């Protein structure tokens, strides 16, 4: 695979081009006038990448499944991606600049690599696949998406180019990517073998992206494979999960992370391997009480969350929370210790994701392109289960094992979409209201901080499995930092209803 002469560079040339662009906005470096197109179209997917490729590097855009450029004879793929300071860290970056500011930057989205290859012969060798050829060596350019609202394509002109990095995956990461890719390839090979007729084959492939999703660690397939109104089929691309890209971004800007990173002594290259590991731990520790586990694992008696600490030690590491383990962070695995009764009940509501209301302001936003959709597609849950036999005696609580689940297509298309659409309708129809809490005499109730109790009329747990709830230790005028339609409120989070979790866990077997 060779590139044209206008795509050949030396590393020194790349350095000169990108160092010259750093600190400037996308609009300032737009010599090829990409933003002129925004006069006719408000939405242009990939305009930031178009500016980097056609204005900074100066080569024309194409859709070939080949690497973009050659650097000192080495084929390299150029990717441009947005980074942003999460809202929760805005208070931490106040007054900071340069490296002190950049360490708080995280990935805004995943990175699209290339189209999934469907036509025979199906690719069977990972090392020569289009996916690996385009992802083996990445040159990633970061621009800062300096907004918490959806901006039109023209708004990207104000976003600054922050930095860039060369990225090569570790052997451990390559093994995970290989396993993900082979899951997709093997599935397609089987379908093509079983269904020789193209139309029947396409019918069989509808929804396969959702079917494979729970088994993919670092890759996601977007958009879903489905029939369009025109009769043709929408086909997916390979995309690195936002959780994995966030790991790459934070590792680039925070050089000290390697010294503090928490990794498993024995990692896993697939969910199947993780399941094997969890099963082995279950065989070793199932039925042990908390005091027995504490003694076996060498844990001090004064530890606050003893059950979570036991699981951390089971995995051979030591940290405050399971979700600090980078192996879990990369794959979007949310580890949550669950305590049940012998009947399987009493599971608390689960706090999920902070809500950025930028998509709610965009009336034309599509659910399948939303950050909310991506979040529920990318994340899965690993639940260590403990059974509480006596609520008054924690020493009788025993370890039962592990369960793992991901959100299926039906849940995302019905429950998550319903919450997304209903909350957006409240905003767009100006029906969002503040609902006060009243006592039996009809008076507004006050909390201990002296503020009136209440919340916006967003979807609540009484009617929704995925609902909104504010997140703060106390509710005061100072902590109500979010403003939607002029209504001040606590920062809002998605929550998952406890009864749904309890029912879901009862449906699935222990690993």
C-alpha positions as CSV (number, residue, x, y, z in Angstrom):
1,X,0.0,0.0,0.0
2,X,1.6,3.2,-1.2
3,X,0.5,6.9,-0.8
4,X,0.8,9.7,-3.3
5,X,3.7,12.1,-3.1
6,X,1.6,14.9,-1.5
7,X,1.1,12.5,1.5
8,X,4.7,11.8,2.2
9,X,6.4,13.6,5.0
10,X,9.4,13.5,7.2
11,X,9.0,13.5,11.0
12,X,10.7,16.9,11.0
13,X,8.1,18.3,8.5
14,X,5.3,17.0,10.6
15,X,6.8,18.6,13.7
16,X,7.1,21.9,11.9
17,X,3.5,21.8,10.6
18,X,1.9,20.8,13.9
19,X,4.0,23.0,16.1
20,X,3.0,25.9,13.9
21,X,-0.6,25.0,14.3
22,X,-0.6,24.5,18.1
23,X,-2.3,27.3,19.9
24,X,-4.1,28.6,16.8
25,X,-7.8,28.0,16.2
26,X,-9.1,25.7,13.5
27,X,-10.4,28.8,11.7
28,X,-7.0,30.5,11.8
29,X,-5.2,27.6,10.1
30,X,-8.0,27.0,7.5
31,X,-6.1,27.8,4.3
32,X,-8.3,25.5,2.3
33,X,-11.5,27.4,3.2
34,X,-13.3,24.4,4.8
35,X,-15.4,26.7,6.9
36,X,-16.8,28.4,3.7
37,X,-18.9,25.3,3.4
38,X,-20.7,26.2,6.6
39,X,-22.4,29.1,4.9
40,X,-24.7,26.5,3.2
41,X,-24.7,23.8,5.8
42,X,-24.9,24.1,9.6
43,X,-23.9,20.5,10.2
44,X,-20.7,19.1,8.6
45,X,-19.4,15.8,10.1
46,X,-15.7,15.8,10.5
47,X,-15.0,19.4,9.6
48,X,-12.2,19.6,12.2
49,X,-10.4,16.6,10.5
50,X,-10.9,18.2,7.1
51,X,-9.2,21.4,8.3
52,X,-6.2,19.4,9.6
53,X,-5.8,17.2,6.6
54,X,-6.4,19.7,3.8
55,X,-5.2,22.9,5.4
56,X,-2.4,21.9,7.8
57,X,-1.0,18.9,5.9
58,X,-2.3,20.0,2.5
59,X,-3.6,16.8,1.0
60,X,-7.0,16.1,-0.5
61,X,-9.6,14.1,1.4
62,X,-10.5,10.6,0.3
63,X,-12.5,7.6,1.6
64,X,-10.0,4.8,0.9
65,X,-9.4,2.1,3.5
66,X,-5.7,3.0,3.5
67,X,-3.5,5.0,5.8
68,X,-3.5,8.8,5.3
69,X,0.2,9.6,5.2
70,X,3.7,8.3,5.2
71,X,6.2,9.6,7.8
72,X,9.8,8.7,7.0
73,X,8.5,5.7,5.1
74,X,6.1,4.5,7.8
75,X,2.4,4.4,7.0
76,X,0.5,6.5,9.6
77,X,-3.2,7.3,10.1
78,X,-4.1,10.9,11.0
79,X,-7.0,11.3,13.4
80,X,-8.4,14.6,14.7
81,X,-10.5,14.4,17.9
82,X,-12.1,16.8,20.4
83,X,-11.0,17.0,24.0
84,X,-12.7,19.0,26.8
85,X,-12.6,19.6,30.5
86,X,-15.5,17.8,32.1
87,X,-17.9,20.1,33.9
88,X,-17.1,18.5,37.2
89,X,-13.5,19.7,36.9
90,X,-14.2,23.3,35.9
91,X,-13.6,24.5,39.4
92,X,-10.2,22.8,39.3
93,X,-9.0,24.5,36.2
94,X,-9.9,28.0,37.2
95,X,-6.9,30.3,36.7
96,X,-4.8,27.5,35.2
97,X,-3.0,27.5,31.8
98,X,-0.8,25.3,29.8
99,X,0.1,21.9,31.2
100,X,-1.6,22.6,34.6
101,X,-4.8,23.1,32.6
102,X,-4.4,20.3,30.0
103,X,-4.1,17.5,32.6
104,X,-7.9,17.9,33.1
105,X,-8.7,17.4,29.4
106,X,-10.6,14.2,28.5
107,X,-11.9,12.7,25.3
108,X,-15.2,14.1,24.1
109,X,-15.9,11.1,21.9
110,X,-14.5,7.9,20.4
111,X,-12.3,7.7,17.4
112,X,-13.7,6.2,14.2
113,X,-11.1,4.0,12.4
114,X,-12.6,2.5,9.2
115,X,-15.6,0.7,7.7
116,X,-16.3,-2.9,8.6
117,X,-15.5,-5.0,5.5
118,X,-18.4,-7.0,4.4
119,X,-17.9,-8.2,0.9
120,X,-16.2,-11.6,0.4
121,X,-13.6,-12.6,1.0
122,X,-14.1,-11.6,4.6
123,X,-10.8,-10.6,6.1
124,X,-9.5,-13.3,8.4
125,X,-6.0,-12.1,9.3
126,X,-6.0,-9.3,11.9
127,X,-2.4,-8.2,11.1
128,X,-3.3,-7.5,7.4
129,X,-6.8,-6.2,8.1
130,X,-7.9,-2.7,7.1
131,X,-8.6,-2.1,10.8
132,X,-5.1,-2.8,12.0
133,X,-3.4,-1.2,9.0
134,X,-5.2,2.0,9.9
135,X,-4.9,1.8,13.7
136,X,-1.4,0.4,14.2
137,X,0.3,3.8,14.1
138,X,-1.9,6.8,14.8
139,X,-1.0,10.5,14.7
140,X,-3.7,12.1,16.9
141,X,-4.3,15.8,16.8
142,X,-6.3,17.3,19.7
143,X,-8.5,20.3,19.5
144,X,-10.4,21.7,22.5
145,X,-14.2,21.7,22.1
146,X,-14.6,24.8,24.2
147,X,-18.4,24.6,24.6
148,X,-20.9,22.7,26.7
149,X,-23.6,23.2,24.1
150,X,-24.0,21.8,20.6
151,X,-22.4,24.3,18.1
152,X,-23.0,24.5,14.4
153,X,-20.1,23.5,12.1
154,X,-19.1,27.2,11.8
155,X,-18.5,27.2,15.6
156,X,-15.6,24.8,15.3
157,X,-13.6,27.7,13.8
158,X,-13.1,29.1,17.3
159,X,-11.8,25.8,18.8
160,X,-8.0,25.8,19.5
161,X,-5.6,23.1,18.4
162,X,-4.1,22.0,21.7
163,X,-1.5,19.3,21.0
164,X,-0.8,16.1,19.1
165,X,0.7,12.7,19.8
166,X,2.0,9.5,18.1
167,X,0.1,6.5,19.4
168,X,1.1,2.9,19.2
169,X,-0.8,0.3,21.2
170,X,0.9,-1.9,23.8
171,X,1.0,-5.7,23.2
172,X,-1.8,-6.0,25.8
173,X,-4.0,-3.5,24.0
174,X,-3.2,-5.1,20.6
175,X,-4.4,-8.4,22.0
176,X,-7.7,-6.9,23.1
177,X,-8.2,-5.1,19.8
178,X,-7.4,-8.4,18.0
179,X,-9.9,-10.3,20.0
180,X,-12.6,-7.7,19.4
181,X,-11.9,-7.7,15.7
182,X,-11.9,-11.5,15.5
183,X,-15.3,-11.6,17.2
184,X,-16.7,-9.5,14.4
185,X,-14.8,-11.3,11.6
186,X,-15.8,-14.7,12.8
187,X,-19.5,-13.7,13.1
188,X,-19.5,-12.3,9.5
189,X,-17.8,-15.4,8.2
190,X,-20.4,-17.6,9.7
191,X,-23.3,-15.5,8.3
192,X,-21.8,-15.4,4.8
193,X,-21.3,-19.2,5.0
194,X,-24.9,-19.9,6.1
195,X,-26.7,-17.4,3.9
196,X,-25.6,-17.3,0.3
197,X,-28.5,-15.2,-0.9
198,X,-27.6,-11.5,-0.4
199,X,-31.1,-10.3,0.8
200,X,-31.4,-13.1,3.3
201,X,-27.9,-12.5,4.5
202,X,-28.6,-8.8,5.1
203,X,-31.8,-9.6,7.0
204,X,-29.7,-11.9,9.2
205,X,-27.2,-9.1,9.8
206,X,-29.7,-6.6,11.0
207,X,-29.0,-5.9,14.6
208,X,-25.7,-7.9,14.7
209,X,-23.9,-4.9,16.1
210,X,-26.1,-5.0,19.2
211,X,-25.6,-8.8,19.4
212,X,-21.8,-8.5,19.5
213,X,-21.5,-5.4,21.7
214,X,-21.5,-7.1,25.1
215,X,-18.4,-9.1,24.0
216,X,-16.3,-6.2,22.7
217,X,-13.8,-4.6,25.1
218,X,-12.2,-1.6,23.3
219,X,-14.1,-1.4,19.9
220,X,-17.7,-0.5,19.2
221,X,-19.6,-0.8,15.9
222,X,-21.5,2.3,14.9
223,X,-24.0,3.0,13.5
224,X,-26.0,-0.2,13.7
225,X,-26.6,-2.4,10.7
226,X,-30.1,-1.8,9.5
227,X,-32.3,-1.3,6.5
228,X,-32.8,2.3,5.4
229,X,-36.0,3.8,3.9
230,X,-34.3,3.7,0.5
231,X,-34.0,-0.1,0.7
232,X,-30.2,-0.1,1.0
233,X,-28.5,-1.0,4.3
234,X,-26.7,1.2,6.8
235,X,-23.4,-0.3,7.6
236,X,-21.2,0.2,10.6
237,X,-17.6,1.4,11.2
238,X,-15.1,0.3,13.7
239,X,-14.7,2.9,16.4
240,X,-12.5,3.0,19.5
241,X,-14.7,3.4,22.5
242,X,-14.8,6.8,24.1
243,X,-13.6,5.2,27.4
244,X,-10.5,3.9,25.6
245,X,-9.8,7.2,23.8
246,X,-10.2,9.0,27.2
247,X,-7.5,6.7,28.6
248,X,-5.2,7.7,25.7
249,X,-5.9,11.4,26.0
250,X,-5.4,11.5,29.8
251,X,-2.2,9.5,29.5
252,X,-0.8,12.0,27.0
253,X,-1.6,15.1,29.0
254,X,-0.8,13.7,32.4
255,X,2.7,12.3,32.2
256,X,2.7,11.3,35.8
257,X,-0.1,8.8,35.4
258,X,2.2,5.9,34.7
259,X,3.6,6.3,38.2
260,X,0.1,6.1,39.8
261,X,-1.8,3.9,37.4
262,X,-3.6,0.9,39.0
263,X,-3.5,-2.2,36.8
264,X,-4.3,-5.8,37.3
265,X,-1.3,-8.1,37.8
266,X,-3.0,-10.4,35.3
267,X,-5.0,-8.6,32.7
268,X,-7.5,-10.0,30.3
269,X,-7.7,-9.8,26.5
270,X,-11.4,-10.6,26.2
271,X,-14.6,-10.7,28.3
272,X,-14.3,-14.5,28.1
273,X,-11.0,-14.3,30.0
274,X,-12.4,-11.9,32.5
275,X,-15.3,-14.3,33.1
276,X,-12.8,-17.2,33.6
277,X,-10.9,-15.1,36.2
278,X,-14.1,-14.2,38.0
279,X,-15.2,-17.8,38.0
280,X,-11.9,-18.9,39.5
281,X,-12.3,-16.3,42.3
282,X,-15.8,-17.5,43.0
283,X,-14.6,-21.1,43.4
284,X,-12.0,-19.9,45.9
285,X,-14.1,-17.4,47.9
286,X,-17.8,-18.4,47.5
287,X,-19.6,-18.8,50.9
288,X,-16.9,-17.0,52.9
289,X,-18.2,-14.5,55.4
290,X,-16.8,-10.9,55.6
291,X,-14.6,-11.7,58.6
292,X,-13.3,-14.8,56.9
293,X,-12.5,-12.8,53.7
294,X,-10.8,-10.1,55.7
295,X,-8.5,-12.6,57.4
296,X,-7.8,-14.4,54.1
297,X,-7.0,-11.2,52.2
298,X,-5.1,-9.4,55.0
299,X,-7.5,-6.4,55.3
300,X,-7.6,-4.2,58.4
301,X,-10.8,-4.3,60.5
302,X,-11.4,-0.6,60.3
303,X,-11.9,-0.4,56.5
304,X,-15.1,1.5,55.7
305,X,-16.5,-0.5,52.7
306,X,-15.2,-3.9,53.6
307,X,-17.0,-5.8,50.8
308,X,-15.6,-3.6,48.1
309,X,-12.1,-3.9,49.6
310,X,-12.4,-7.7,49.7
311,X,-13.1,-7.8,45.9
312,X,-10.2,-5.4,45.2
313,X,-7.8,-7.7,47.1
314,X,-9.3,-10.7,45.3
315,X,-8.1,-9.2,42.0
316,X,-4.6,-8.8,43.5
317,X,-4.5,-5.1,43.6
318,X,-4.9,-2.3,46.1
319,X,-6.9,0.9,45.6
320,X,-9.9,2.8,47.0
321,X,-12.4,1.8,44.3
322,X,-12.7,-1.0,41.7
323,X,-13.4,1.6,39.0
324,X,-9.9,3.1,39.5
325,X,-8.4,0.0,37.8
326,X,-7.3,1.0,34.3
327,X,-8.2,-2.4,32.8
328,X,-11.8,-1.6,33.7
329,X,-11.7,2.1,32.7
330,X,-10.4,1.3,29.1
331,X,-13.3,-1.1,28.4
332,X,-16.0,0.9,30.1
333,X,-16.6,-1.7,32.8
334,X,-18.4,-0.3,35.8
335,X,-17.6,-2.5,38.8
336,X,-20.3,-2.2,41.4
337,X,-20.6,-4.3,44.6
338,X,-24.1,-5.4,45.2
339,X,-25.6,-6.6,48.5
340,X,-28.8,-8.7,48.2
341,X,-31.0,-10.6,50.7
342,X,-31.5,-14.4,50.5
343,X,-34.6,-13.7,48.4
344,X,-32.5,-11.7,45.9
345,X,-34.1,-8.3,46.7
346,X,-33.1,-4.8,48.0
347,X,-30.7,-3.3,45.5
348,X,-30.2,0.4,45.6
349,X,-30.6,2.8,42.7
350,X,-27.3,3.2,40.8
351,X,-25.8,6.5,39.9
352,X,-24.4,6.6,36.3
353,X,-23.4,9.5,34.2
354,X,-23.4,13.3,34.7
355,X,-25.7,14.9,32.1
356,X,-24.3,17.6,29.8
357,X,-27.3,19.3,28.4
358,X,-25.7,20.4,25.1
359,X,-27.6,17.7,23.2
360,X,-30.9,18.7,24.8
361,X,-30.6,22.1,23.2
362,X,-30.2,20.6,19.7
363,X,-33.7,20.0,18.3
364,X,-32.2,18.1,15.4
365,X,-30.1,15.7,17.5
366,X,-30.7,12.0,16.7
367,X,-30.8,9.5,19.5
368,X,-28.4,7.0,17.9
369,X,-25.9,9.8,17.4
370,X,-26.2,11.1,21.0
371,X,-23.7,10.9,23.8
372,X,-26.4,9.2,25.9
373,X,-26.8,6.4,23.3
374,X,-23.0,5.9,23.2
375,X,-22.7,5.8,27.0
376,X,-25.3,3.0,27.3
377,X,-23.8,1.1,24.4
378,X,-20.2,1.3,25.6
379,X,-20.6,0.5,29.3
380,X,-21.2,-2.8,31.0
381,X,-21.4,-3.9,34.6
382,X,-19.4,-6.3,36.7
383,X,-21.2,-7.0,39.9
384,X,-19.6,-8.8,42.8
385,X,-22.5,-10.2,44.8
386,X,-22.7,-10.4,48.6
387,X,-25.7,-11.9,50.5
388,X,-26.8,-10.3,53.8
389,X,-28.3,-12.9,56.0
390,X,-28.8,-10.7,59.0
391,X,-29.1,-6.9,58.6
392,X,-28.0,-6.4,62.2
393,X,-25.0,-8.6,62.0
394,X,-22.6,-7.9,59.1
395,X,-20.4,-10.8,60.1
396,X,-23.0,-13.1,58.6
397,X,-22.8,-11.5,55.1
398,X,-21.2,-13.9,52.6
399,X,-19.7,-13.7,49.2
400,X,-21.8,-15.3,46.4
401,X,-19.9,-14.7,43.2
402,X,-19.9,-12.4,40.1
403,X,-22.5,-11.4,37.6
404,X,-21.9,-9.3,34.5
405,X,-24.4,-7.6,32.2
406,X,-24.6,-5.0,29.4
407,X,-27.6,-3.0,28.2
408,X,-29.4,-4.9,25.4
409,X,-30.9,-3.3,22.4
410,X,-34.4,-3.5,23.7
411,X,-33.5,-1.6,26.9
412,X,-31.6,1.1,25.0
413,X,-34.3,1.6,22.3
414,X,-37.2,1.7,24.8
415,X,-36.1,2.7,28.3
416,X,-33.2,5.0,27.5
417,X,-34.8,6.5,24.4
418,X,-38.0,7.2,26.4
419,X,-36.1,9.1,29.1
420,X,-34.0,11.0,26.4
421,X,-37.1,12.0,24.4
422,X,-39.4,12.9,27.3
423,X,-36.7,15.1,29.0
424,X,-35.9,16.8,25.7
425,X,-39.6,17.4,25.1
426,X,-39.9,19.1,28.5
427,X,-37.2,21.5,27.5
428,X,-38.2,22.2,23.9
429,X,-41.9,22.7,24.7
430,X,-41.0,24.9,27.7
431,X,-42.8,22.5,30.0
432,X,-39.8,22.1,32.4
433,X,-40.9,23.2,35.9
434,X,-39.6,23.3,39.4
435,X,-41.6,21.1,41.7
436,X,-41.6,22.0,45.4
437,X,-42.1,19.5,48.2
438,X,-45.0,20.3,50.5
439,X,-45.9,19.2,54.0
440,X,-49.3,17.9,55.1
441,X,-50.4,21.5,55.7
442,X,-49.5,22.6,52.2
443,X,-46.4,24.5,53.2
444,X,-43.2,24.3,51.3
445,X,-40.7,22.1,53.2
446,X,-37.2,23.3,53.9
447,X,-34.1,21.2,54.1
448,X,-31.4,21.4,56.9
449,X,-29.5,24.0,54.8
450,X,-32.4,26.4,54.9
451,X,-33.4,26.0,51.2
452,X,-36.8,25.0,50.0
453,X,-36.9,21.3,49.0
454,X,-37.7,20.5,45.4
455,X,-36.5,19.3,42.0
456,X,-37.2,19.8,38.3
457,X,-39.9,17.7,36.8
458,X,-37.5,15.5,34.8
459,X,-38.2,11.8,34.6
460,X,-38.2,10.2,38.0
461,X,-37.7,6.7,39.4
462,X,-41.5,6.3,40.1
463,X,-42.1,6.1,36.4
464,X,-38.8,5.4,34.6
465,X,-36.1,2.8,34.8
466,X,-33.5,5.4,33.7
467,X,-34.2,8.7,35.5
468,X,-32.7,12.0,36.5
469,X,-31.5,12.9,40.0
470,X,-29.4,15.8,41.2
471,X,-26.0,15.1,42.6
472,X,-24.7,17.1,45.6
473,X,-24.2,16.6,49.4
474,X,-26.6,19.5,50.1
475,X,-29.1,21.4,48.0
476,X,-28.6,25.1,48.3
477,X,-28.6,28.1,46.0
478,X,-24.8,27.8,45.8
479,X,-24.9,24.1,44.8
480,X,-27.6,24.6,42.2
481,X,-25.0,25.3,39.5
482,X,-26.9,23.9,36.5
483,X,-29.4,26.1,34.6
484,X,-31.8,24.7,32.1
485,X,-34.5,26.9,30.6
486,X,-33.7,29.5,33.3
487,X,-34.3,27.0,36.1
488,X,-31.4,26.6,38.5
489,X,-30.9,23.1,39.8
490,X,-28.2,20.7,41.1
491,X,-26.0,19.1,38.5
492,X,-28.1,16.3,37.0
493,X,-27.1,12.6,36.7
494,X,-28.6,9.6,35.0
495,X,-29.6,6.9,37.5
496,X,-30.6,3.3,37.0
497,X,-33.6,2.1,39.1
498,X,-32.7,-0.4,41.8
499,X,-35.6,-2.7,41.0
500,X,-34.4,-3.1,37.4
501,X,-31.0,-4.0,38.6
502,X,-32.4,-6.6,41.1
503,X,-34.6,-8.1,38.4
504,X,-31.8,-8.2,35.9
505,X,-29.4,-9.9,38.3
506,X,-32.0,-12.5,39.1
507,X,-32.3,-13.3,35.4
508,X,-28.7,-14.0,34.7
509,X,-26.5,-16.8,36.2
510,X,-23.3,-16.4,38.2
511,X,-20.2,-16.3,36.1
